[in-house]
Amino acid sequence: MKLHDGEVNIDRELVGRLVAAQFPQLADLPISAVQSTGTVNTIYRIGDHLCARLPRMQKWAQDLDREWHWLPKLAPRLSLRVPEPVGEGHPSGSYPFPWAIYGWINGQPYADELVDDEDQAAKDLAQFVVELRRIDSVVEAPRGGRKPLCELDAVTREAIKSANGVIDSDAATAAWEGHSKHRRGKEPRCGYTPTCSGPTCSFTAAGSVRSSTSAVSGSAIPPLT
């Protein structure tokens, strides 16, 4: 099912032809569509242990190159499994973008009814975030896409409010406010757009430019989407 205007046609038959032509050793494995909440790539299982991800549109096609480069570097430093790149697919006459094959990670999107111990699940996720933040930054690392915290304040407070009675909302609010205060002055002000090249970022607003140095700051995570 197409989700975007201008999205290319992708179906099981197309994936089967791409796999047979570019990975003939996998041609006999069954191909099946994966129901995913993601909107960037279409996912198909290849047998029991692999999956193919195909970008739906041109603007997302280069994301796979970044994944191919960075996932193997991150995996040894993380306690949760991340998808393992297995094979790089190439554009063809029937599909115009790069695509890729990954190792399949069994799992389902998070849902309360699937988690026996929410405290442990929260600790596992927190540990994963801590491990990511401990990884030394390098110049060629891609910039993250998070908005400045001040632009996330309202939605974060609304989310905390909606979870009142499920979580300690006072503690969550205090943690959010403490982190926001700590980050104040360390990232662009609201309304400024960062443009990064290597380790240097310029933040532009109303025609003015200023520069600063940027910093990129066993369970399994769900499959990439």
ZIWO-V926402 format. One record per helix or strand. SS is the DSSP state (a for helix, b for strand). FROM is the first residue (numbers start at 1). TO is the last residue. If there is no record, write none. Layout:
BEGIN
[[SS | FROM | TO] [SS | FROM | TO]]
END
This chain:
BEGIN
[[a | 12 | 22] [a | 24 | 26] [b | 31 | 33] [b | 41 | 46] [b | 50 | 55] [a | 58 | 60] [a | 63 | 75] [b | 81 | 81] [b | 85 | 89] [b | 99 | 103] [a | 112 | 114] [a | 118 | 134] [a | 149 | 162] [b | 164 | 164] [b | 167 | 167] [a | 169 | 183] [b | 193 | 197] [b | 200 | 205] [b | 208 | 213] [b | 220 | 220]]
END
